[in-house]
Structure formats: C-alpha cells, structure tokens
C-alpha cells in the first residue's frame, strides 16, 4: 500500500470511532424536545387562563360589579 492509502485508512478508522458529533446531535434533539414541551404547555395554559379571565369578566359584568 502507498502512504496515501494508509493515511486514508487510518483517517477512516479514527473517523468511524469518533462519537463527539453524535453527542452534539443528541443534545440538540433533547433541547428541541424540551422546547416543544414548553411551547405546548404555555399554549395550553394560556388558553385556559384566557378562558378563566373571560368567564370571570362576564360574571362580574352580569352582576353589576364593573361598569
């Protein structure tokens, strides 16, 4: 084998054993999952909070508590 082939083979072996990129991708996926859960939770709680305030406002307006 020539020196270039040996160098390419050594590089291919070391590249196939390197897992640092996989770890970064996993952290990115975890961050995206956590972000999606936060967005879903905020959207759900926001809708429920808005409904609660609307109900309270209508009840106060119906009882003559506000102008």
PDB file with SEQRES, HELIX, SHEET and CRYST1 records, atoms N, CA, C and O in Angstrom:
SEQRES   1 A   67  UNK UNK UNK UNK UNK UNK UNK UNK UNK UNK UNK UNK UNK          
SEQRES   2 A   67  UNK UNK UNK UNK UNK UNK UNK UNK UNK UNK UNK UNK UNK          
SEQRES   3 A   67  UNK UNK UNK UNK UNK UNK UNK UNK UNK UNK UNK UNK UNK          
SEQRES   4 A   67  UNK UNK UNK UNK UNK UNK UNK UNK UNK UNK UNK UNK UNK          
SEQRES   5 A   67  UNK UNK UNK UNK UNK UNK UNK UNK UNK UNK UNK UNK UNK          
SEQRES   6 A   67  UNK UNK                                                      
HELIX    1 AA1 UNK A    3  UNK A   17  1                                  15    
HELIX    2 AA2 UNK A   20  UNK A   63  1                                  44    
CRYST1    1.000    1.000    1.000  90.00  90.00  90.00 P 1           1          
ATOM      1  N   UNK A   1       0.832  -1.183   0.000  1.00  0.00           N  
ATOM      2  CA  UNK A   1       0.000   0.000   0.000  1.00  0.00           C  
ATOM      3  C   UNK A   1       0.875   1.245   0.000  1.00  0.00           C  
ATOM      4  O   UNK A   1       1.986   1.264   0.531  1.00  0.00           O  
ATOM      5  N   UNK A   2       0.338   2.253  -0.604  1.00  0.00           N  
ATOM      6  CA  UNK A   2       1.089   3.510  -0.631  1.00  0.00           C  
ATOM      7  C   UNK A   2       0.808   4.288   0.656  1.00  0.00           C  
ATOM      8  O   UNK A   2      -0.087   3.947   1.429  1.00  0.00           O  
ATOM      9  N   UNK A   3       1.567   5.299   0.854  1.00  0.00           N  
ATOM     10  CA  UNK A   3       1.413   6.132   2.046  1.00  0.00           C  
ATOM     11  C   UNK A   3       0.040   6.807   2.069  1.00  0.00           C  
ATOM     12  O   UNK A   3      -0.558   6.948   3.135  1.00  0.00           O  
ATOM     13  N   UNK A   4      -0.450   7.213   0.939  1.00  0.00           N  
ATOM     14  CA  UNK A   4      -1.746   7.875   0.866  1.00  0.00           C  
ATOM     15  C   UNK A   4      -2.866   6.922   1.264  1.00  0.00           C  
ATOM     16  O   UNK A   4      -3.780   7.311   1.991  1.00  0.00           O  
ATOM     17  N   UNK A   5      -2.804   5.689   0.798  1.00  0.00           N  
ATOM     18  CA  UNK A   5      -3.833   4.709   1.175  1.00  0.00           C  
ATOM     19  C   UNK A   5      -3.816   4.429   2.669  1.00  0.00           C  
ATOM     20  O   UNK A   5      -4.868   4.311   3.296  1.00  0.00           O  
ATOM     21  N   UNK A   6      -2.620   4.323   3.238  1.00  0.00           N  
ATOM     22  CA  UNK A   6      -2.514   4.091   4.682  1.00  0.00           C  
ATOM     23  C   UNK A   6      -3.069   5.280   5.458  1.00  0.00           C  
ATOM     24  O   UNK A   6      -3.734   5.108   6.479  1.00  0.00           O  
ATOM     25  N   UNK A   7      -2.800   6.454   4.983  1.00  0.00           N  
ATOM     26  CA  UNK A   7      -3.306   7.649   5.650  1.00  0.00           C  
ATOM     27  C   UNK A   7      -4.822   7.709   5.580  1.00  0.00           C  
ATOM     28  O   UNK A   7      -5.483   8.039   6.565  1.00  0.00           O  
ATOM     29  N   UNK A   8      -5.367   7.393   4.424  1.00  0.00           N  
ATOM     30  CA  UNK A   8      -6.820   7.413   4.263  1.00  0.00           C  
ATOM     31  C   UNK A   8      -7.468   6.343   5.131  1.00  0.00           C  
ATOM     32  O   UNK A   8      -8.511   6.585   5.739  1.00  0.00           O  
ATOM     33  N   UNK A   9      -6.861   5.167   5.194  1.00  0.00           N  
ATOM     34  CA  UNK A   9      -7.396   4.093   6.031  1.00  0.00           C  
ATOM     35  C   UNK A   9      -7.369   4.481   7.507  1.00  0.00           C  
ATOM     36  O   UNK A   9      -8.336   4.242   8.230  1.00  0.00           O  
ATOM     37  N   UNK A  10      -6.279   5.071   7.951  1.00  0.00           N  
ATOM     38  CA  UNK A  10      -6.169   5.494   9.351  1.00  0.00           C  
ATOM     39  C   UNK A  10      -7.206   6.573   9.670  1.00  0.00           C  
ATOM     40  O   UNK A  10      -7.828   6.563  10.732  1.00  0.00           O  
ATOM     41  N   UNK A  11      -7.374   7.492   8.739  1.00  0.00           N  
ATOM     42  CA  UNK A  11      -8.372   8.548   8.941  1.00  0.00           C  
ATOM     43  C   UNK A  11      -9.780   7.958   9.009  1.00  0.00           C  
ATOM     44  O   UNK A  11     -10.584   8.364   9.848  1.00  0.00           O  
ATOM     45  N   UNK A  12     -10.077   7.010   8.137  1.00  0.00           N  
ATOM     46  CA  UNK A  12     -11.400   6.391   8.120  1.00  0.00           C  
ATOM     47  C   UNK A  12     -11.670   5.640   9.420  1.00  0.00           C  
ATOM     48  O   UNK A  12     -12.783   5.683   9.943  1.00  0.00           O  
ATOM     49  N   UNK A  13     -10.668   4.961   9.937  1.00  0.00           N  
ATOM     50  CA  UNK A  13     -10.830   4.249  11.214  1.00  0.00           C  
ATOM     51  C   UNK A  13     -11.094   5.221  12.361  1.00  0.00           C  
ATOM     52  O   UNK A  13     -12.006   5.015  13.162  1.00  0.00           O  
ATOM     53  N   UNK A  14     -10.305   6.264  12.433  1.00  0.00           N  
ATOM     54  CA  UNK A  14     -10.480   7.219  13.530  1.00  0.00           C  
ATOM     55  C   UNK A  14     -11.813   7.960  13.389  1.00  0.00           C  
ATOM     56  O   UNK A  14     -12.462   8.261  14.391  1.00  0.00           O  
ATOM     57  N   UNK A  15     -12.219   8.250  12.169  1.00  0.00           N  
ATOM     58  CA  UNK A  15     -13.487   8.933  11.938  1.00  0.00           C  
ATOM     59  C   UNK A  15     -14.668   8.057  12.340  1.00  0.00           C  
ATOM     60  O   UNK A  15     -15.643   8.555  12.903  1.00  0.00           O  
ATOM     61  N   UNK A  16     -14.591   6.773  12.062  1.00  0.00           N  
ATOM     62  CA  UNK A  16     -15.700   5.875  12.395  1.00  0.00           C  
ATOM     63  C   UNK A  16     -15.827   5.655  13.898  1.00  0.00           C  
ATOM     64  O   UNK A  16     -16.913   5.341  14.386  1.00  0.00           O  
ATOM     65  N   UNK A  17     -14.734   5.815  14.636  1.00  0.00           N  
ATOM     66  CA  UNK A  17     -14.775   5.633  16.086  1.00  0.00           C  
ATOM     67  C   UNK A  17     -15.116   6.917  16.830  1.00  0.00           C  
ATOM     68  O   UNK A  17     -15.429   6.871  18.019  1.00  0.00           O  
ATOM     69  N   UNK A  18     -15.062   8.055  16.158  1.00  0.00           N  
ATOM     70  CA  UNK A  18     -15.325   9.345  16.795  1.00  0.00           C  
ATOM     71  C   UNK A  18     -16.824   9.516  17.015  1.00  0.00           C  
ATOM     72  O   UNK A  18     -17.600   9.443  16.062  1.00  0.00           O  
ATOM     73  N   UNK A  19     -17.240   9.742  18.263  1.00  0.00           N  
ATOM     74  CA  UNK A  19     -18.648   9.888  18.582  1.00  0.00           C  
ATOM     75  C   UNK A  19     -18.989  11.275  19.115  1.00  0.00           C  
ATOM     76  O   UNK A  19     -20.093  11.472  19.625  1.00  0.00           O  
ATOM     77  N   UNK A  20     -18.096  12.225  19.018  1.00  0.00           N  
ATOM     78  CA  UNK A  20     -18.365  13.556  19.569  1.00  0.00           C  
ATOM     79  C   UNK A  20     -19.477  14.262  18.811  1.00  0.00           C  
ATOM     80  O   UNK A  20     -20.251  14.996  19.426  1.00  0.00           O  
ATOM     81  N   UNK A  21     -19.588  14.074  17.520  1.00  0.00           N  
ATOM     82  CA  UNK A  21     -20.662  14.687  16.744  1.00  0.00           C  
ATOM     83  C   UNK A  21     -22.013  14.110  17.110  1.00  0.00           C  
ATOM     84  O   UNK A  21     -23.010  14.831  17.134  1.00  0.00           O  
ATOM     85  N   UNK A  22     -22.057  12.826  17.395  1.00  0.00           N  
ATOM     86  CA  UNK A  22     -23.310  12.178  17.781  1.00  0.00           C  
ATOM     87  C   UNK A  22     -23.817  12.754  19.100  1.00  0.00           C  
ATOM     88  O   UNK A  22     -25.023  12.932  19.272  1.00  0.00           O  
ATOM     89  N   UNK A  23     -22.928  13.041  20.015  1.00  0.00           N  
ATOM     90  CA  UNK A  23     -23.317  13.617  21.295  1.00  0.00           C  
ATOM     91  C   UNK A  23     -23.924  14.998  21.093  1.00  0.00           C  
ATOM     92  O   UNK A  23     -24.930  15.328  21.721  1.00  0.00           O  
ATOM     93  N   UNK A  24     -23.334  15.799  20.235  1.00  0.00           N  
ATOM     94  CA  UNK A  24     -23.861  17.135  19.969  1.00  0.00           C  
ATOM     95  C   UNK A  24     -25.252  17.043  19.342  1.00  0.00           C  
ATOM     96  O   UNK A  24     -26.133  17.834  19.679  1.00  0.00           O  
ATOM     97  N   UNK A  25     -25.453  16.111  18.459  1.00  0.00           N  
ATOM     98  CA  UNK A  25     -26.766  15.933  17.833  1.00  0.00           C  
ATOM     99  C   UNK A  25     -27.796  15.504  18.878  1.00  0.00           C  
ATOM    100  O   UNK A  25     -28.933  15.977  18.862  1.00  0.00           O  
ATOM    101  N   UNK A  26     -27.402  14.613  19.780  1.00  0.00           N  
ATOM    102  CA  UNK A  26     -28.322  14.184  20.835  1.00  0.00           C  
ATOM    103  C   UNK A  26     -28.724  15.355  21.723  1.00  0.00           C  
ATOM    104  O   UNK A  26     -29.898  15.495  22.066  1.00  0.00           O  
ATOM    105  N   UNK A  27     -27.771  16.192  22.097  1.00  0.00           N  
ATOM    106  CA  UNK A  27     -28.099  17.366  22.911  1.00  0.00           C  
ATOM    107  C   UNK A  27     -29.033  18.304  22.150  1.00  0.00           C  
ATOM    108  O   UNK A  27     -29.938  18.887  22.747  1.00  0.00           O  
ATOM    109  N   UNK A  28     -28.830  18.455  20.874  1.00  0.00           N  
ATOM    110  CA  UNK A  28     -29.714  19.288  20.064  1.00  0.00           C  
ATOM    111  C   UNK A  28     -31.129  18.740  20.020  1.00  0.00           C  
ATOM    112  O   UNK A  28     -32.097  19.496  20.096  1.00  0.00           O  
ATOM    113  N   UNK A  29     -31.249  17.422  19.896  1.00  0.00           N  
ATOM    114  CA  UNK A  29     -32.577  16.800  19.890  1.00  0.00           C  
ATOM    115  C   UNK A  29     -33.276  16.956  21.239  1.00  0.00           C  
ATOM    116  O   UNK A  29     -34.479  17.212  21.293  1.00  0.00           O  
ATOM    117  N   UNK A  30     -32.522  16.801  22.323  1.00  0.00           N  
ATOM    118  CA  UNK A  30     -33.104  16.998  23.655  1.00  0.00           C  
ATOM    119  C   UNK A  30     -33.580  18.432  23.827  1.00  0.00           C  
ATOM    120  O   UNK A  30     -34.666  18.665  24.357  1.00  0.00           O  
ATOM    121  N   UNK A  31     -32.781  19.389  23.387  1.00  0.00           N  
ATOM    122  CA  UNK A  31     -33.159  20.796  23.506  1.00  0.00           C  
ATOM    123  C   UNK A  31     -34.413  21.092  22.692  1.00  0.00           C  
ATOM    124  O   UNK A  31     -35.284  21.831  23.151  1.00  0.00           O  
ATOM    125  N   UNK A  32     -34.517  20.529  21.500  1.00  0.00           N  
ATOM    126  CA  UNK A  32     -35.703  20.731  20.668  1.00  0.00           C  
ATOM    127  C   UNK A  32     -36.938  20.111  21.325  1.00  0.00           C  
ATOM    128  O   UNK A  32     -38.020  20.698  21.290  1.00  0.00           O  
ATOM    129  N   UNK A  33     -36.784  18.941  21.915  1.00  0.00           N  
ATOM    130  CA  UNK A  33     -37.900  18.283  22.603  1.00  0.00           C  
ATOM    131  C   UNK A  33     -38.368  19.109  23.800  1.00  0.00           C  
ATOM    132  O   UNK A  33     -39.568  19.299  23.995  1.00  0.00           O  
ATOM    133  N   UNK A  34     -37.443  19.588  24.579  1.00  0.00           N  
ATOM    134  CA  UNK A  34     -37.791  20.406  25.740  1.00  0.00           C  
ATOM    135  C   UNK A  34     -38.481  21.691  25.291  1.00  0.00           C  
ATOM    136  O   UNK A  34     -39.451  22.127  25.911  1.00  0.00           O  
ATOM    137  N   UNK A  35     -37.988  22.292  24.224  1.00  0.00           N  
ATOM    138  CA  UNK A  35     -38.623  23.499  23.694  1.00  0.00           C  
ATOM    139  C   UNK A  35     -40.043  23.243  23.233  1.00  0.00           C  
ATOM    140  O   UNK A  35     -40.934  24.058  23.474  1.00  0.00           O  
ATOM    141  N   UNK A  36     -40.261  22.120  22.575  1.00  0.00           N  
ATOM    142  CA  UNK A  36     -41.612  21.779  22.100  1.00  0.00           C  
ATOM    143  C   UNK A  36     -42.558  21.569  23.279  1.00  0.00           C  
ATOM    144  O   UNK A  36     -43.714  21.988  23.223  1.00  0.00           O  
ATOM    145  N   UNK A  37     -42.089  20.934  24.330  1.00  0.00           N  
ATOM    146  CA  UNK A  37     -42.924  20.715  25.517  1.00  0.00           C  
ATOM    147  C   UNK A  37     -43.265  22.052  26.171  1.00  0.00           C  
ATOM    148  O   UNK A  37     -44.400  22.260  26.601  1.00  0.00           O  
ATOM    149  N   UNK A  38     -42.303  22.947  26.246  1.00  0.00           N  
ATOM    150  CA  UNK A  38     -42.550  24.266  26.847  1.00  0.00           C  
ATOM    151  C   UNK A  38     -43.578  25.039  26.026  1.00  0.00           C  
ATOM    152  O   UNK A  38     -44.497  25.635  26.588  1.00  0.00           O  
ATOM    153  N   UNK A  39     -43.434  25.034  24.712  1.00  0.00           N  
ATOM    154  CA  UNK A  39     -44.376  25.749  23.852  1.00  0.00           C  
ATOM    155  C   UNK A  39     -45.783  25.166  23.999  1.00  0.00           C  
ATOM    156  O   UNK A  39     -46.755  25.915  24.096  1.00  0.00           O  
ATOM    157  N   UNK A  40     -45.898  23.854  24.016  1.00  0.00           N  
ATOM    158  CA  UNK A  40     -47.204  23.221  24.180  1.00  0.00           C  
ATOM    159  C   UNK A  40     -47.841  23.551  25.524  1.00  0.00           C  
ATOM    160  O   UNK A  40     -49.042  23.813  25.600  1.00  0.00           O  
ATOM    161  N   UNK A  41     -47.044  23.538  26.569  1.00  0.00           N  
ATOM    162  CA  UNK A  41     -47.554  23.844  27.902  1.00  0.00           C  
ATOM    163  C   UNK A  41     -48.017  25.291  27.994  1.00  0.00           C  
ATOM    164  O   UNK A  41     -49.094  25.567  28.524  1.00  0.00           O  
ATOM    165  N   UNK A  42     -47.221  26.203  27.489  1.00  0.00           N  
ATOM    166  CA  UNK A  42     -47.584  27.621  27.541  1.00  0.00           C  
ATOM    167  C   UNK A  42     -48.844  27.882  26.714  1.00  0.00           C  
ATOM    168  O   UNK A  42     -49.709  28.652  27.131  1.00  0.00           O  
ATOM    169  N   UNK A  43     -48.952  27.256  25.564  1.00  0.00           N  
ATOM    170  CA  UNK A  43     -50.144  27.445  24.731  1.00  0.00           C  
ATOM    171  C   UNK A  43     -51.394  26.936  25.442  1.00  0.00           C  
ATOM    172  O   UNK A  43     -52.433  27.595  25.417  1.00  0.00           O  
ATOM    173  N   UNK A  44     -51.300  25.782  26.067  1.00  0.00           N  
ATOM    174  CA  UNK A  44     -52.441  25.208  26.784  1.00  0.00           C  
ATOM    175  C   UNK A  44     -52.817  26.062  27.994  1.00  0.00           C  
ATOM    176  O   UNK A  44     -53.988  26.386  28.192  1.00  0.00           O  
ATOM    177  N   UNK A  45     -51.828  26.420  28.794  1.00  0.00           N  
ATOM    178  CA  UNK A  45     -52.115  27.231  29.979  1.00  0.00           C  
ATOM    179  C   UNK A  45     -52.602  28.616  29.592  1.00  0.00           C  
ATOM    180  O   UNK A  45     -53.453  29.182  30.279  1.00  0.00           O  
ATOM    181  N   UNK A  46     -52.082  29.172  28.511  1.00  0.00           N  
ATOM    182  CA  UNK A  46     -52.528  30.488  28.058  1.00  0.00           C  
ATOM    183  C   UNK A  46     -53.986  30.471  27.664  1.00  0.00           C  
ATOM    184  O   UNK A  46     -54.731  31.392  27.999  1.00  0.00           O  
ATOM    185  N   UNK A  47     -54.403  29.441  26.960  1.00  0.00           N  
ATOM    186  CA  UNK A  47     -55.807  29.318  26.556  1.00  0.00           C  
ATOM    187  C   UNK A  47     -56.704  29.154  27.779  1.00  0.00           C  
ATOM    188  O   UNK A  47     -57.758  29.784  27.867  1.00  0.00           O  
ATOM    189  N   UNK A  48     -56.292  28.321  28.711  1.00  0.00           N  
ATOM    190  CA  UNK A  48     -57.098  28.106  29.913  1.00  0.00           C  
ATOM    191  C   UNK A  48     -57.176  29.370  30.760  1.00  0.00           C  
ATOM    192  O   UNK A  48     -58.231  29.674  31.317  1.00  0.00           O  
ATOM    193  N   UNK A  49     -56.084  30.104  30.864  1.00  0.00           N  
ATOM    194  CA  UNK A  49     -56.071  31.336  31.633  1.00  0.00           C  
ATOM    195  C   UNK A  49     -56.968  32.377  30.985  1.00  0.00           C  
ATOM    196  O   UNK A  49     -57.713  33.077  31.672  1.00  0.00           O  
ATOM    197  N   UNK A  50     -56.897  32.479  29.668  1.00  0.00           N  
ATOM    198  CA  UNK A  50     -57.749  33.427  28.952  1.00  0.00           C  
ATOM    199  C   UNK A  50     -59.223  33.084  29.147  1.00  0.00           C  
ATOM    200  O   UNK A  50     -60.044  33.975  29.363  1.00  0.00           O  
ATOM    201  N   UNK A  51     -59.558  31.814  29.074  1.00  0.00           N  
ATOM    202  CA  UNK A  51     -60.944  31.377  29.294  1.00  0.00           C  
ATOM    203  C   UNK A  51     -61.399  31.724  30.710  1.00  0.00           C  
ATOM    204  O   UNK A  51     -62.526  32.179  30.908  1.00  0.00           O  
ATOM    205  N   UNK A  52     -60.542  31.512  31.673  1.00  0.00           N  
ATOM    206  CA  UNK A  52     -60.881  31.831  33.071  1.00  0.00           C  
ATOM    207  C   UNK A  52     -61.123  33.306  33.274  1.00  0.00           C  
ATOM    208  O   UNK A  52     -62.088  33.685  33.939  1.00  0.00           O  
ATOM    209  N   UNK A  53     -60.266  34.156  32.714  1.00  0.00           N  
ATOM    210  CA  UNK A  53     -60.450  35.599  32.855  1.00  0.00           C  
ATOM    211  C   UNK A  53     -61.706  36.076  32.121  1.00  0.00           C  
ATOM    212  O   UNK A  53     -62.401  36.971  32.601  1.00  0.00           O  
ATOM    213  N   UNK A  54     -61.996  35.489  30.975  1.00  0.00           N  
ATOM    214  CA  UNK A  54     -63.203  35.855  30.232  1.00  0.00           C  
ATOM    215  C   UNK A  54     -64.448  35.492  31.029  1.00  0.00           C  
ATOM    216  O   UNK A  54     -65.382  36.288  31.123  1.00  0.00           O  
ATOM    217  N   UNK A  55     -64.462  34.312  31.593  1.00  0.00           N  
ATOM    218  CA  UNK A  55     -65.593  33.877  32.414  1.00  0.00           C  
ATOM    219  C   UNK A  55     -65.773  34.786  33.625  1.00  0.00           C  
ATOM    220  O   UNK A  55     -66.894  35.175  33.953  1.00  0.00           O  
ATOM    221  N   UNK A  56     -64.678  35.119  34.282  1.00  0.00           N  
ATOM    222  CA  UNK A  56     -64.728  35.999  35.454  1.00  0.00           C  
ATOM    223  C   UNK A  56     -65.225  37.388  35.065  1.00  0.00           C  
ATOM    224  O   UNK A  56     -66.046  37.976  35.769  1.00  0.00           O  
ATOM    225  N   UNK A  57     -64.735  37.904  33.959  1.00  0.00           N  
ATOM    226  CA  UNK A  57     -65.152  39.229  33.497  1.00  0.00           C  
ATOM    227  C   UNK A  57     -66.634  39.259  33.153  1.00  0.00           C  
ATOM    228  O   UNK A  57     -67.328  40.218  33.490  1.00  0.00           O  
ATOM    229  N   UNK A  58     -67.127  38.217  32.485  1.00  0.00           N  
ATOM    230  CA  UNK A  58     -68.545  38.151  32.141  1.00  0.00           C  
ATOM    231  C   UNK A  58     -69.407  38.027  33.400  1.00  0.00           C  
ATOM    232  O   UNK A  58     -70.485  38.615  33.474  1.00  0.00           O  
ATOM    233  N   UNK A  59     -68.935  37.267  34.381  1.00  0.00           N  
ATOM    234  CA  UNK A  59     -69.688  37.107  35.614  1.00  0.00           C  
ATOM    235  C   UNK A  59     -69.749  38.434  36.386  1.00  0.00           C  
ATOM    236  O   UNK A  59     -70.780  38.766  36.970  1.00  0.00           O  
ATOM    237  N   UNK A  60     -68.665  39.173  36.386  1.00  0.00           N  
ATOM    238  CA  UNK A  60     -68.648  40.465  37.079  1.00  0.00           C  
ATOM    239  C   UNK A  60     -69.518  41.472  36.345  1.00  0.00           C  
ATOM    240  O   UNK A  60     -70.218  42.267  36.971  1.00  0.00           O  
ATOM    241  N   UNK A  61     -69.476  41.439  35.013  1.00  0.00           N  
ATOM    242  CA  UNK A  61     -70.302  42.368  34.244  1.00  0.00           C  
ATOM    243  C   UNK A  61     -71.790  42.047  34.421  1.00  0.00           C  
ATOM    244  O   UNK A  61     -72.619  42.955  34.466  1.00  0.00           O  
ATOM    245  N   UNK A  62     -72.122  40.782  34.521  1.00  0.00           N  
ATOM    246  CA  UNK A  62     -73.515  40.363  34.694  1.00  0.00           C  
ATOM    247  C   UNK A  62     -74.058  40.705  36.067  1.00  0.00           C  
ATOM    248  O   UNK A  62     -75.262  40.919  36.216  1.00  0.00           O  
ATOM    249  N   UNK A  63     -73.198  40.762  37.077  1.00  0.00           N  
ATOM    250  CA  UNK A  63     -73.657  41.034  38.434  1.00  0.00           C  
ATOM    251  C   UNK A  63     -73.637  42.515  38.737  1.00  0.00           C  
ATOM    252  O   UNK A  63     -74.071  42.926  39.813  1.00  0.00           O  
ATOM    253  N   UNK A  64     -73.142  43.336  37.808  1.00  0.00           N  
ATOM    254  CA  UNK A  64     -73.080  44.784  38.038  1.00  0.00           C  
ATOM    255  C   UNK A  64     -71.873  45.196  38.852  1.00  0.00           C  
ATOM    256  O   UNK A  64     -71.844  46.289  39.417  1.00  0.00           O  
ATOM    257  N   UNK A  65     -70.874  44.324  38.916  1.00  0.00           N  
ATOM    258  CA  UNK A  65     -69.666  44.627  39.680  1.00  0.00           C  
ATOM    259  C   UNK A  65     -68.737  45.604  38.991  1.00  0.00           C  
ATOM    260  O   UNK A  65     -67.934  46.258  39.656  1.00  0.00           O  
ATOM    261  N   UNK A  66     -68.826  45.722  37.668  1.00  0.00           N  
ATOM    262  CA  UNK A  66     -67.976  46.655  36.932  1.00  0.00           C  
ATOM    263  C   UNK A  66     -68.848  47.511  36.037  1.00  0.00           C  
ATOM    264  O   UNK A  66     -70.018  47.205  35.808  1.00  0.00           O  
ATOM    265  N   UNK A  67     -68.271  48.575  35.541  1.00  0.00           N  
ATOM    266  CA  UNK A  67     -69.020  49.461  34.618  1.00  0.00           C  
ATOM    267  C   UNK A  67     -68.872  49.030  33.207  1.00  0.00           C  
ATOM    268  O   UNK A  67     -69.432  49.657  32.308  1.00  0.00           O  
TER     269      UNK A  67                                                      
END                                                                             
